[in-house]
Amino acid sequence: MDERLEEALKFAEYRTTLNNQLAQLKHRTEVQLLHSVNGGTFPITMELINFVKLHITLKKKSAILLDKNDTPILVDDLKAFYDTIFDRYTSATQAMYDEFMIIRKQRKVQTILDIDLGE
Amino acid sequence: MVSRGVIMFAHNNEEIDYFKIALTNALMVQDNLKVPVTLVTDPGTYGYAKTQFDEELINQAFENIIEVTQDYDYHRNNRRLYKDTNYKTSKLPFYNCNHWAAYELSPYDETLFIDADYLIMSDALNHCWGSIHDFMISDNTQEAFFERKLMPPWIDPFSIRLYWATVVFFRKSYEANQIFEMVHHIFDNYAFYAQQYSFPNMMFRNDWAFAIAVHQMNDYQDRAEVPRLPIPSLLKAFDNDDVVGVNGKNDITILLQKPSHSNKYILSRVKGVDVHCMNKWGLLRMSDKLIELYR
């Protein structure tokens, strides 16, 4: 095979692996960005964080929020709820960022995966 | 005090040691979800397992082992194609006709009913406990090879929404009982429902039976009123793929088949998320390492 073509195919393989690991990372972060309270589960999004913050700014102590299944859930301690989702969001996205920065700099399949493939 | 736990089923055939897969996963469940596991199996499978594993390990993995009588004719005749990547295929007996019994057999108030090969590598399913809903299931899957086309969300293009029986949460309740009773009824009348819902009346599939049960409980409408599991989707590595490495706790390497090439693969490292590994041989090749790690 033409050496340049071989090189291009190797690079394509690297790109596929890189993209898949980035998608894995995003999926893992989504799984980590969940918070459950009073029988409801909420995906933690920037929208949720800001909506809860708005309630707190308006001096509300509790609120009814729609969870993942659009079920109305009473969140009786908005401040505690806010603290938890904010912390979880920042720690999960920080972990995602750290891993993203490592992965994106790698130029070989085995270094993207950080495993020993032998020779 | 509400009791909580996981229930799994394991019925070996002549090549697949489902007990070993379930035992491996039970140790992973306890490490990640911190709840006990009940296994439903049959005397033949359990008898064989006793010759393979020491009693201490079995007791560590399972809080209860429930032996049920097998319908041997069903076991012989319900065959499915098992794949160990594209390089090996075998048509083997598949004993899946008793999943409707999970409701009655579960000793827990709140139960996660999971397939033995759905490896628990995170605590995500702990979000189910204490849910306001008595029954939750998922209609959303994600391929471990993210570029591969997603499975269509229907049993058939002219039929109903597909729900995956890979993971089901239920609380002992009237509603959950009705759904499991319905699955039992669908199993007993599978030929009729196959015709009704446009799928081949061949191998019995719990995914289809649960999908039909959910459809019927929704008064024959595709209303999204059956609550979904809290997790975003069920991550799946198909039997064309292969588990090839264990890097540590909750960290495995999988060879994923490329969508456009049946004999080419990419490597993927799956960490800290649950994953459905459908290549049973691949799982069995790695299970000794996993047992060592989690026991």
Chai-1 contact restraints between the chains, C-beta under 6 A:
chainA,res_idxA,chainB,res_idxB,connection_type,confidence,min_distance_angstrom,max_distance_angstrom,comment,restraint_id
A,T16,B,I266,contact,1.0,0.0,6.0,A-B,restraint_1
A,T17,B,I266,contact,1.0,0.0,6.0,A-B,restraint_2
A,N20,B,F146,contact,1.0,0.0,6.0,A-B,restraint_3
A,N20,B,S268,contact,1.0,0.0,6.0,A-B,restraint_4
A,A23,B,F146,contact,1.0,0.0,6.0,A-B,restraint_5
A,R28,B,G272,contact,1.0,0.0,6.0,A-B,restraint_6
A,R28,B,V273,contact,1.0,0.0,6.0,A-B,restraint_7
A,E30,B,P232,contact,1.0,0.0,6.0,A-B,restraint_8
A,V31,B,A124,contact,1.0,0.0,6.0,A-B,restraint_9
A,V31,B,V273,contact,1.0,0.0,6.0,A-B,restraint_10
A,L34,B,H127,contact,1.0,0.0,6.0,A-B,restraint_11
A,L34,B,P230,contact,1.0,0.0,6.0,A-B,restraint_12
A,S36,B,H127,contact,1.0,0.0,6.0,A-B,restraint_13
A,G39,B,G130,contact,1.0,0.0,6.0,A-B,restraint_14
A,G39,B,S131,contact,1.0,0.0,6.0,A-B,restraint_15
A,G39,B,I132,contact,1.0,0.0,6.0,A-B,restraint_16
A,T41,B,H127,contact,1.0,0.0,6.0,A-B,restraint_17
A,T41,B,P230,contact,1.0,0.0,6.0,A-B,restraint_18
A,N69,B,P227,contact,1.0,0.0,6.0,A-B,restraint_19
A,T71,B,I132,contact,1.0,0.0,6.0,A-B,restraint_20
A,L113,B,L267,contact,1.0,0.0,6.0,A-B,restraint_21
A,L113,B,R269,contact,1.0,0.0,6.0,A-B,restraint_22
A,I115,B,T253,contact,1.0,0.0,6.0,A-B,restraint_23
